[in-house]
Amino acid sequence: MENRFLEFDVGKVRELTNSMHKDELIEFFGFIMEHIDLDASVSIDKDFRYKKNWEPIKISSFKSSVINILTLSKYRAKIFMILNSDTETSLLYHYLTWEDLTMWFDEDGLKKFELEEFPEEGKRSGEKIKKLPNKRGLIKQRALFDYRGKIKEFLYIQPATRALLRYIIELPKEYDIVASNPSECEYHYSNESGVFSFFQTFYEMCKSRLLEFGKNSDKPLAKTLNILKSSTDTQEFFEAKPHNIIATDMLTRSFWNALSSRGFEFFDDASAIKAFIENKMRNKYDFFIARFFCTHLKGVRFDPINFSESGLFDAANTIIKNLPQDGWVSVYDLILFCKYRDLFFYYEGRYKTENYEFDGVFTYPDGKKQEGVFDVRDGYLSLFAVPNLKGLLFYFGALGVLELKYNTPKSECNFTLKGKSYVSIWDSLEYIKLSEFGKYVFGFSKNYIPKIVKTSKKALKFDEFKPIITLDPKDSITIAKLDGYCDKIDEGRYILSYAKIFRDCNNYKTLEIKIDNFYKIFSDEIPAIFREFLKEIKERANLLHRDLKMVTIELDEQRELLNLFATNKKLQELIIKAQGYRVLIKKDDIPKMRKILGDNGFFVDF
């Protein structure tokens, strides 16, 4: 089979060389000059051909020379031959260029690749780095030490050098995404019809103001989620609690955030969901859906604005564009696809992401377990990138644009959560496939007929003689609508209630609006008994009036004071009514009362 190579891109190579530190650039250029004879066809600084000391030469000369060399395919071919001069060297370069940023070694690995082991430092902390000899000169060997001696030893290639080598090292066989025959899995998930059922119900609940969220939070109340779950055909990913309502929760929060955003109009149509997904793929909304994907991590921070997820959705857009339109795709292949293109992402920049932590268990090859809080930088793919990517694919499943095949969550690495068999609940996602709706949303097809499962209208019966409503006990939405007006009598029967109707009504206007909404919700064709009940409430409203011009004054039990009120005619003229030690007078007469009391030796401070 003929070798395949990444198509050479002069612009990107120029960007890479411009980003290289001078030491890295000199090292890369020096490797070329050491192993390859350059003829006159390549334009390089003349000093490079004669001087051994290149330090005084301007960095711009190194950059232009590297670009000029790599632009010529014959020199890329010569470098390729050097990097593949023997089997072990070829394996090292291919692995460190395409498969992983680092290659960790035990004693057997060192022997296999004929590497000299760093001597143990003993009671000295720090690190040592050396360049491998001869044709492996672009690879560095690094050892970390603590007070106990050497703890880690690995190989790596400088990042920009690694990126340049991708134009020289042949492409991995799995570079492109291709359809595959899926193996048997425990679960096959499809929510293509369920998302429309959910959206219709969500839209109805929005109009009826039945969606309730926690204070100062975008988290929907359990009551709201349960109504949506029981009233729609939305499929959940898992049956067992607490993971049996995740799809409903994700959809509720996402659609609610979109509804709260400017410029997005909700309407009951497939194109509305399509518009939502298109905007979400552009990272247009504030809601961080990734909070669902990284709950297994500690210390994850999100920006106050929606830049954090941009890398995640950039990766998603690239994946979607390259998905086969038909057939199942292995998630393992998707992970390789992202790895080969450096599509893995960070939420706030590399420094903060590397400081995220995982509180769990690490199992050594010999079966020994270690519990603790682990730095994510030591397992970035396993603990951050892969779980978040799989979580995103589950989210697309809930939105109905992907079908999924997966098993009970089980970790595919040496890490697990404490007391669990997995790193995140997204583990064991095996295959994905574009649904017909997904093809329409992502522009692979122009037309789409929604797979909406039409449910029969629930029977609603109004009693002719008492204000009682009978309905299907499974009709969660109507029950939720009745909650502000009725008390439950028994299963499926509700009666109008003064207490429920008056609840949250602080004035007559809100009471009037609430009664008017009853007619809007349940139509105008309701029996007379209900109309009379609600009419009577309006007629009996505000029959009590407060007279704020009157005040009640309570007297202390003091003989001279009581005697004054009983005998002073001027005081008696001010008193409207007296009972016990309390007297009722007009508010405006308080100054007169104070003067009379003051003249008789009683001080009043109100």
C-alpha positions as CSV (number, residue, x, y, z in Angstrom):
1,M,0.0,0.0,0.0
2,E,1.4,3.4,-1.0
3,N,2.4,5.7,1.8
4,R,0.2,8.7,2.4
5,F,1.4,12.1,3.6
6,L,-0.3,15.2,4.9
7,E,-0.7,17.8,2.1
8,F,2.0,20.3,2.5
9,D,0.8,23.8,3.6
10,V,3.3,26.5,3.2
11,G,1.2,29.0,5.2
12,K,0.9,26.7,8.2
13,V,4.6,25.7,8.1
14,R,5.5,29.4,8.1
15,E,3.2,29.9,11.2
16,L,4.9,27.0,12.9
17,T,8.5,28.2,12.3
18,N,7.5,31.7,13.4
19,S,6.2,30.2,16.7
20,M,9.5,28.2,17.3
21,H,11.9,29.3,20.0
22,K,15.4,30.0,18.6
23,D,16.9,27.0,20.3
24,E,14.3,24.7,18.9
25,L,14.7,26.2,15.4
26,I,18.5,25.8,15.5
27,E,18.2,22.3,16.7
28,F,15.8,21.3,13.9
29,F,17.9,23.1,11.2
30,G,21.1,21.6,12.6
31,F,19.6,18.1,12.4
32,I,18.9,18.7,8.6
33,M,22.4,20.1,8.0
34,E,24.0,17.2,9.8
35,H,22.3,14.5,7.9
36,I,21.5,16.0,4.4
37,D,23.6,17.6,1.8
38,L,21.8,20.6,0.4
39,D,22.5,21.5,-3.2
40,A,22.1,24.9,-4.9
41,S,18.4,24.4,-5.5
42,V,17.6,25.4,-2.0
43,S,18.0,29.0,-0.8
44,I,19.6,29.3,2.6
45,D,21.9,31.9,4.2
46,K,25.4,31.5,2.8
47,D,26.9,31.6,6.3
48,F,25.1,28.3,7.1
49,R,27.3,26.5,4.5
50,Y,30.6,27.5,6.0
51,K,30.2,28.5,9.7
52,K,29.9,26.1,12.5
53,N,28.9,28.8,15.0
54,W,25.4,29.8,14.1
55,E,24.5,31.7,17.2
56,P,25.2,35.2,15.7
57,I,22.9,34.5,12.7
58,K,19.5,36.2,12.8
59,I,16.6,34.0,13.7
60,S,14.8,35.2,10.6
61,S,17.5,33.5,8.5
62,F,16.8,30.2,10.3
63,K,13.1,30.5,9.7
64,S,13.3,31.3,6.0
65,S,15.9,28.5,5.4
66,V,13.7,25.9,7.1
67,I,10.7,26.9,5.1
68,N,12.7,26.8,1.8
69,I,14.1,23.3,2.6
70,L,10.7,21.8,3.6
71,T,8.9,23.4,0.6
72,L,11.0,21.1,-1.7
73,S,9.5,17.6,-1.7
74,K,12.8,16.0,-2.5
75,Y,14.2,17.2,0.8
76,R,11.1,16.1,2.7
77,A,11.7,12.7,1.2
78,K,15.3,12.7,2.3
79,I,14.4,13.6,5.9
80,F,11.8,10.8,5.8
81,M,14.5,8.3,4.8
82,I,16.6,9.5,7.7
83,L,13.8,9.2,10.3
84,N,13.0,5.7,9.0
85,S,16.5,4.4,8.8
86,D,15.7,1.4,11.0
87,T,12.6,-0.2,12.5
88,E,13.0,1.1,16.0
89,T,13.8,4.6,15.0
90,S,10.8,4.6,12.6
91,L,8.5,3.4,15.4
92,L,9.8,6.1,17.8
93,Y,9.3,8.9,15.4
94,H,5.9,7.7,14.2
95,Y,4.6,7.2,17.8
96,L,5.9,10.6,19.1
97,T,4.7,12.4,16.0
98,W,1.2,11.0,15.7
99,E,0.1,8.8,18.6
100,D,1.1,10.6,21.8
101,L,3.0,13.6,23.0
102,T,5.2,11.4,25.2
103,M,6.4,7.8,25.4
104,W,6.9,6.4,28.9
105,F,9.5,3.7,29.6
106,D,10.1,0.9,31.9
107,E,13.3,-1.2,31.8
108,D,12.1,-3.4,29.0
109,G,11.2,-0.4,26.8
110,L,14.7,1.1,27.3
111,K,16.3,-2.2,26.2
112,K,14.0,-2.5,23.1
113,F,15.0,0.9,21.8
114,E,18.6,0.7,23.0
115,L,18.3,3.7,25.2
116,E,20.7,4.5,28.0
117,E,18.9,4.9,31.4
118,F,19.5,8.0,33.4
119,P,21.4,7.2,36.6
120,E,19.4,7.6,39.8
121,E,20.2,10.9,41.5
122,G,19.2,9.9,45.1
123,K,18.0,12.7,47.4
124,R,17.9,15.3,44.7
125,S,14.7,16.6,43.2
126,G,14.4,18.0,39.7
127,E,14.8,16.7,36.1
128,K,17.4,15.9,33.5
129,I,17.0,16.2,29.7
130,K,19.2,14.9,26.9
131,K,19.0,14.6,23.2
132,L,19.2,11.2,21.6
133,P,22.2,10.6,19.4
134,N,22.5,10.4,15.6
135,K,19.4,10.0,13.5
136,R,17.2,10.2,16.6
137,G,18.5,13.7,17.3
138,L,15.0,15.3,17.2
139,I,13.9,13.2,20.2
140,K,14.6,14.1,23.8
141,Q,14.9,11.8,26.8
142,R,13.7,13.2,30.1
143,A,13.8,11.9,33.6
144,L,12.1,13.3,36.7
145,F,13.6,12.8,40.1
146,D,12.3,13.2,43.7
147,Y,14.1,12.6,47.0
148,R,13.6,8.8,46.6
149,G,15.3,8.7,43.2
150,K,14.0,8.5,39.7
151,I,10.2,8.4,39.4
152,K,9.5,8.8,35.6
153,E,11.4,8.6,32.4
154,F,10.0,9.3,28.9
155,L,10.7,10.5,25.4
156,Y,9.2,13.5,23.6
157,I,9.6,15.8,20.6
158,Q,9.3,19.5,20.9
159,P,5.7,20.7,20.0
160,A,6.5,22.8,17.0
161,T,9.1,20.3,15.7
162,R,6.5,17.5,16.1
163,A,4.0,19.6,14.1
164,L,6.6,20.0,11.3
165,L,7.3,16.3,11.2
166,R,3.7,15.6,10.5
167,Y,4.4,16.9,7.0
168,I,7.2,14.3,6.7
169,I,6.1,11.2,8.6
170,E,3.5,9.1,6.8
171,L,-0.1,9.4,7.9
172,P,-1.5,6.7,10.2
173,K,-3.8,4.2,8.6
174,E,-6.7,5.5,10.8
175,Y,-6.2,9.2,9.8
176,D,-9.6,9.5,8.1
177,I,-13.0,8.5,9.6
178,V,-14.6,5.5,7.9
179,A,-17.7,3.6,8.6
180,S,-17.3,0.2,10.4
181,N,-19.4,-2.8,11.3
182,P,-20.4,-2.3,14.9
183,S,-20.0,-5.1,17.5
184,E,-22.8,-6.0,19.8
185,C,-23.5,-3.4,22.5
186,E,-26.0,-3.3,25.5
187,Y,-27.7,-0.1,24.4
188,H,-28.9,1.4,21.1
189,Y,-30.0,5.0,21.7
190,S,-32.1,7.0,19.3
191,N,-34.0,10.2,20.3
192,E,-34.9,11.4,16.8
193,S,-38.6,11.4,17.5
194,G,-38.2,12.0,21.2
195,V,-36.6,15.4,20.7
196,F,-39.6,16.6,18.8
197,S,-42.0,15.3,21.5
198,F,-39.8,17.0,24.1
199,F,-39.6,20.3,22.1
200,Q,-43.4,20.4,21.7
201,T,-44.0,19.9,25.4
202,F,-41.3,22.3,26.4
203,Y,-42.8,24.9,24.1
204,E,-46.3,24.4,25.6
205,M,-44.9,24.6,29.2
206,C,-43.1,27.8,28.3
207,K,-46.3,29.4,27.1
208,S,-48.1,28.2,30.2
209,R,-45.3,29.4,32.4
210,L,-44.9,26.0,34.0
211,L,-41.1,25.8,33.8
212,E,-39.5,26.4,37.2
213,F,-35.9,26.9,38.0
214,G,-33.9,27.3,41.2
215,K,-33.2,30.8,42.6
216,N,-30.2,32.5,40.9
217,S,-29.6,29.2,38.9
218,D,-30.1,27.7,35.5
219,K,-30.9,24.4,37.1
220,P,-34.5,23.3,36.6
221,L,-36.5,22.1,39.6
222,A,-37.0,18.3,39.9
223,K,-40.8,18.9,39.5
224,T,-40.2,20.5,36.1
225,L,-37.9,17.7,34.9
226,N,-40.4,15.0,36.1
227,I,-43.2,16.7,34.2
228,L,-41.1,16.9,31.0
229,K,-39.9,13.3,31.4
230,S,-43.4,11.8,32.0
231,S,-45.1,13.9,29.3
232,T,-42.7,13.3,26.4
233,D,-41.2,10.4,24.4
234,T,-37.6,11.5,25.2
235,Q,-35.3,8.6,25.7
236,E,-33.0,8.5,28.6
237,F,-29.5,7.1,28.4
238,F,-29.8,5.0,31.6
239,E,-32.6,3.6,33.7
240,A,-30.9,3.6,37.1
241,K,-30.9,6.7,39.3
242,P,-29.4,9.3,39.5
243,H,-28.6,9.1,35.7
244,N,-32.1,8.4,34.6
245,I,-33.0,12.0,33.8
246,I,-29.8,13.4,32.2
247,A,-31.1,13.7,28.7
248,T,-34.2,15.6,29.9
249,D,-32.0,17.8,32.1
250,M,-29.6,18.7,29.3
251,L,-32.4,19.5,26.8
252,T,-34.3,21.6,29.3
253,R,-31.3,23.7,30.3
254,S,-30.1,24.1,26.7
255,F,-33.5,25.2,25.3
256,W,-34.2,27.4,28.3
257,N,-30.9,29.2,27.8
258,A,-31.7,29.7,24.1
259,L,-35.2,31.0,24.9
260,S,-33.6,33.5,27.2
261,S,-31.1,34.7,24.6
262,R,-31.7,37.6,22.3
263,G,-32.3,36.9,18.6
264,F,-33.7,33.4,19.0
265,E,-37.4,32.9,18.2
266,F,-39.0,29.7,19.4
267,F,-41.7,28.0,17.3
268,D,-43.0,24.5,17.1
269,D,-41.1,23.2,14.1
270,A,-38.1,21.0,13.1
271,S,-36.4,24.1,11.7
272,A,-36.5,25.7,15.2
273,I,-34.4,22.8,16.6
274,K,-32.2,23.0,13.6
275,A,-31.6,26.7,14.2
276,F,-30.9,26.0,17.9
277,I,-28.3,23.3,17.1
278,E,-26.6,25.5,14.4
279,N,-26.3,28.3,17.0
280,K,-25.0,25.9,19.6
281,M,-22.4,24.6,17.2
282,R,-21.2,28.2,16.8
283,N,-21.0,28.4,20.6
284,K,-23.5,31.3,20.6
285,Y,-25.3,30.6,23.9
286,D,-24.1,31.3,27.4
287,F,-25.0,28.0,28.9
288,F,-22.0,25.7,29.4
289,I,-23.3,22.3,28.4
290,A,-19.8,21.0,29.2
291,R,-20.7,21.2,32.9
292,F,-22.5,17.9,32.3
293,F,-19.5,16.3,30.7
294,C,-16.8,17.0,33.4
295,T,-18.6,16.4,36.7
296,H,-16.0,13.8,37.4
297,L,-13.3,16.5,37.7
298,K,-12.5,18.9,40.5
299,G,-11.6,22.6,40.0
300,V,-13.2,23.0,36.6
301,R,-13.7,26.7,36.0
302,F,-15.8,28.5,33.3
303,D,-15.4,32.0,32.0
304,P,-18.3,34.4,32.7
305,I,-18.7,34.6,29.0
306,N,-19.1,31.7,26.5
307,F,-15.5,31.5,25.2
308,S,-14.6,28.5,27.3
309,E,-16.4,25.9,25.1
310,S,-15.2,27.2,21.7
311,G,-12.5,24.6,21.4
312,L,-15.0,21.8,22.2
313,F,-17.4,22.9,19.5
314,D,-14.6,23.6,17.0
315,A,-13.6,20.0,17.4
316,A,-17.3,18.9,17.1
317,N,-17.7,20.9,13.8
318,T,-14.6,19.2,12.3
319,I,-15.8,15.8,13.4
320,I,-19.3,16.3,11.9
321,K,-17.9,17.6,8.6
322,N,-15.8,14.4,8.2
323,L,-18.4,11.9,9.4
324,P,-19.6,9.3,6.8
325,Q,-23.2,10.1,6.0
326,D,-24.2,6.4,6.3
327,G,-23.0,3.7,8.6
328,W,-21.6,3.5,12.2
329,V,-18.4,5.0,13.2
330,S,-16.1,3.8,16.0
331,V,-15.7,6.3,18.8
332,Y,-12.1,5.0,19.2
333,D,-11.5,6.1,15.6
334,L,-12.9,9.5,16.4
335,I,-10.5,9.9,19.3
336,L,-7.6,9.1,17.0
337,F,-9.1,11.5,14.4
338,C,-9.0,14.3,17.0
339,K,-5.5,13.3,18.2
340,Y,-4.0,13.3,14.8
341,R,-5.4,16.8,14.1
342,D,-4.7,18.2,17.6
343,L,-8.4,18.9,18.0
344,F,-8.5,18.3,21.7
345,F,-9.5,21.3,23.6
346,Y,-9.3,23.3,26.8
347,Y,-11.9,25.3,28.6
348,E,-9.8,28.3,29.7
349,G,-6.3,27.8,28.4
350,R,-3.7,25.1,29.0
351,Y,-2.5,26.3,32.4
352,K,-5.8,26.1,34.2
353,T,-6.9,22.9,32.5
354,E,-3.7,21.2,33.5
355,N,-4.5,22.1,37.1
356,Y,-7.9,20.3,37.1
357,E,-7.9,17.4,39.4
358,F,-9.5,13.9,39.5
359,D,-10.5,12.4,42.8
360,G,-10.4,8.7,42.3
361,V,-8.5,5.5,42.2
362,F,-5.5,4.4,40.1
363,T,-4.9,0.7,39.5
364,Y,-1.3,-0.4,38.8
365,P,-0.6,-3.3,36.4
366,D,0.0,-5.6,39.4
367,G,-3.5,-4.9,40.7
368,K,-2.4,-2.6,43.5
369,K,-4.7,0.4,44.0
370,Q,-4.0,4.0,45.0
371,E,-6.7,6.4,46.1
372,G,-6.2,10.1,46.0
373,V,-6.5,13.4,44.0
374,F,-4.6,13.1,40.7
375,D,-3.4,16.0,38.5
376,V,-5.2,15.8,35.2
377,R,-2.0,16.7,33.3
378,D,-0.8,13.1,33.9
379,G,-3.8,11.7,32.2
380,Y,-5.1,14.4,30.0
381,L,-6.7,12.2,27.3
382,S,-8.2,9.7,29.8
383,L,-9.4,12.1,32.4
384,F,-10.4,15.3,30.4
385,A,-10.4,15.2,26.6
386,V,-12.0,11.8,26.0
387,P,-14.8,12.0,28.6
388,N,-15.7,15.5,27.4
389,L,-15.8,14.4,23.8
390,K,-17.9,11.4,24.6
391,G,-20.2,13.5,26.7
392,L,-20.7,15.9,23.7
393,L,-21.6,12.9,21.5
394,F,-24.2,11.8,24.1
395,Y,-25.6,15.4,24.0
396,F,-25.9,15.2,20.2
397,G,-27.8,11.9,20.8
398,A,-30.3,13.6,23.1
399,L,-30.7,16.3,20.4
400,G,-31.6,13.5,18.0
401,V,-28.9,14.2,15.4
402,L,-26.8,11.1,16.3
403,E,-27.7,7.5,17.1
404,L,-25.5,5.8,19.8
405,K,-24.3,2.4,20.7
406,Y,-22.8,1.9,24.2
407,N,-22.4,-0.3,27.2
408,T,-22.7,0.0,30.9
409,P,-20.1,2.7,31.9
410,K,-16.7,1.1,32.5
411,S,-13.3,2.8,32.5
412,E,-10.9,2.0,29.6
413,C,-7.9,3.3,31.5
414,N,-6.3,2.7,34.9
415,F,-8.4,5.4,36.6
416,T,-11.8,5.1,38.1
417,L,-14.0,7.1,40.4
418,K,-14.1,5.9,44.0
419,G,-16.6,3.1,44.4
420,K,-17.3,3.1,40.6
421,S,-16.2,1.2,37.6
422,Y,-15.8,4.3,35.4
423,V,-14.1,7.7,35.1
424,S,-17.3,9.3,33.8
425,I,-20.8,8.0,33.0
426,W,-19.9,8.6,29.3
427,D,-17.4,5.7,29.4
428,S,-18.2,2.8,27.1
429,L,-19.6,4.8,24.3
430,E,-18.6,2.6,21.3
431,Y,-20.3,3.8,18.1
432,I,-22.2,6.8,16.6
433,K,-24.1,7.3,13.4
434,L,-25.8,10.3,11.8
435,S,-29.6,10.1,12.1
436,E,-31.8,11.4,9.2
437,F,-32.5,14.5,11.3
438,G,-28.7,14.9,11.8
439,K,-28.1,14.8,8.1
440,Y,-30.7,17.6,7.7
441,V,-29.3,19.7,10.5
442,F,-25.7,19.5,9.4
443,G,-26.5,20.2,5.7
444,F,-26.1,16.7,4.2
445,S,-29.7,16.7,3.1
446,K,-32.1,19.5,2.2
447,N,-35.4,18.1,3.3
448,Y,-36.6,16.3,6.4
449,I,-40.0,15.0,7.5
450,P,-40.0,14.9,11.4
451,K,-40.6,11.6,13.0
452,I,-43.1,13.0,15.4
453,V,-45.1,10.5,17.4
454,K,-48.5,12.0,17.8
455,T,-50.2,11.3,21.1
456,S,-53.9,11.3,21.4
457,K,-55.4,14.3,23.3
458,K,-55.9,13.4,26.9
459,A,-59.6,13.4,28.0
460,L,-60.5,16.3,30.3
461,K,-64.0,16.3,31.9
462,F,-65.6,19.2,33.8
463,D,-68.3,18.3,36.3
464,E,-71.7,19.9,35.7
465,F,-72.7,20.2,39.3
466,K,-69.5,20.7,41.3
467,P,-66.2,22.6,40.3
468,I,-64.5,19.2,39.8
469,I,-62.2,18.3,36.9
470,T,-61.5,14.7,36.0
471,L,-58.5,13.8,33.8
472,D,-56.0,11.1,33.0
473,P,-53.6,10.6,36.0
474,K,-50.7,10.4,33.5
475,D,-51.5,13.8,32.0
476,S,-48.6,15.6,33.9
477,I,-48.8,18.9,32.0
478,T,-52.5,19.4,32.7
479,I,-52.0,18.4,36.3
480,A,-49.3,21.0,36.5
481,K,-51.6,23.6,35.0
482,L,-54.3,22.8,37.6
483,D,-51.8,23.1,40.5
484,G,-52.4,26.9,40.8
485,Y,-56.2,26.4,40.9
486,C,-57.2,23.1,42.4
487,D,-56.7,20.7,45.3
488,K,-56.4,17.0,44.5
489,I,-59.4,14.9,45.7
490,D,-58.1,11.5,44.6
491,E,-56.3,9.9,41.6
492,G,-57.4,11.9,38.5
493,R,-59.9,14.3,40.2
494,Y,-59.3,17.9,41.2
495,I,-61.5,20.6,42.7
496,L,-61.3,24.4,42.5
497,S,-59.8,25.7,45.7
498,Y,-59.9,29.2,47.2
499,A,-56.4,28.7,48.8
500,K,-54.8,27.6,45.5
501,I,-56.4,30.4,43.5
502,F,-55.4,33.1,46.1
503,R,-51.9,31.7,46.4
504,D,-49.3,34.3,45.1
505,C,-52.0,36.9,44.6
506,N,-50.9,40.0,46.4
507,N,-53.5,42.3,44.9
508,Y,-56.7,42.3,43.0
509,K,-55.0,42.8,39.7
510,T,-52.9,39.6,40.0
511,L,-56.0,37.7,41.1
512,E,-58.0,39.0,38.1
513,I,-55.1,38.0,35.7
514,K,-54.9,34.5,37.3
515,I,-58.7,33.9,36.8
516,D,-58.5,35.1,33.2
517,N,-55.6,32.7,32.6
518,F,-57.8,29.8,33.7
519,Y,-60.2,30.5,30.9
520,K,-57.3,30.8,28.4
521,I,-55.7,27.5,29.6
522,F,-58.9,25.4,29.7
523,S,-60.9,27.2,26.9
524,D,-64.0,29.2,27.2
525,E,-66.3,26.2,26.9
526,I,-66.4,25.3,30.6
527,P,-69.6,24.6,32.6
528,A,-71.5,27.4,34.4
529,I,-70.6,26.0,37.8
530,F,-67.0,26.9,37.2
531,R,-67.9,30.4,35.8
532,E,-70.1,31.1,38.8
533,F,-67.4,30.0,41.2
534,L,-64.8,32.3,39.7
535,K,-67.3,35.2,39.2
536,E,-68.2,34.9,42.9
537,I,-64.5,35.2,43.9
538,K,-64.3,38.5,41.9
539,E,-67.5,39.8,43.5
540,R,-66.4,39.0,47.0
541,A,-63.0,40.5,46.6
542,N,-62.1,43.6,48.5
543,L,-65.2,43.8,50.8
544,L,-62.9,44.8,53.7
545,H,-61.4,48.2,53.9
546,R,-58.6,49.5,56.2
547,D,-59.1,52.9,57.7
548,L,-55.6,54.2,58.0
549,K,-56.9,57.5,59.6
550,M,-57.6,55.7,62.9
551,V,-55.0,54.5,65.4
552,T,-55.3,52.3,68.5
553,I,-53.4,53.4,71.6
554,E,-52.7,51.1,74.6
555,L,-52.5,52.7,78.1
556,D,-50.2,51.4,80.8
557,E,-51.9,50.4,84.0
558,Q,-51.0,53.6,86.0
559,R,-53.6,55.1,88.3
560,E,-53.1,58.9,87.6
561,L,-53.0,58.2,83.8
562,L,-56.1,56.1,83.8
563,N,-57.9,58.7,86.0
564,L,-56.9,61.5,83.6
565,F,-58.5,59.7,80.6
566,A,-61.6,58.9,82.6
567,T,-62.2,62.5,83.9
568,N,-60.6,64.9,81.3
569,K,-63.4,66.2,79.0
570,K,-61.0,67.3,76.3
571,L,-59.4,63.9,76.1
572,Q,-62.8,62.2,76.1
573,E,-63.9,64.4,73.1
574,L,-60.9,62.9,71.2
575,I,-61.7,59.3,72.0
576,I,-63.9,57.5,69.5
577,K,-64.1,54.2,71.4
578,A,-62.5,52.8,74.6
579,Q,-62.2,49.2,75.6
580,G,-60.1,47.9,78.5
581,Y,-56.8,49.8,78.3
582,R,-57.1,50.6,74.6
583,V,-58.6,53.8,73.0
584,L,-59.3,54.5,69.4
585,I,-58.7,58.0,68.1
586,K,-58.1,59.8,64.8
587,K,-54.5,59.9,63.7
588,D,-54.8,63.7,63.2
589,D,-55.8,64.1,66.9
590,I,-52.5,62.7,68.2
591,P,-50.8,66.1,68.6
592,K,-53.8,67.4,70.7
593,M,-53.7,64.3,72.9
594,R,-49.9,64.8,73.4
595,K,-50.4,68.4,74.5
596,I,-53.2,67.5,77.0
597,L,-51.0,64.7,78.4
598,G,-48.0,67.0,78.5
599,D,-49.9,69.7,80.4
600,N,-50.7,67.1,83.0
601,G,-47.2,65.9,83.4
602,F,-47.2,62.8,81.0
603,F,-44.5,62.8,78.3
604,V,-45.3,61.0,75.0
605,D,-42.6,60.3,72.3
606,F,-44.8,59.4,69.3
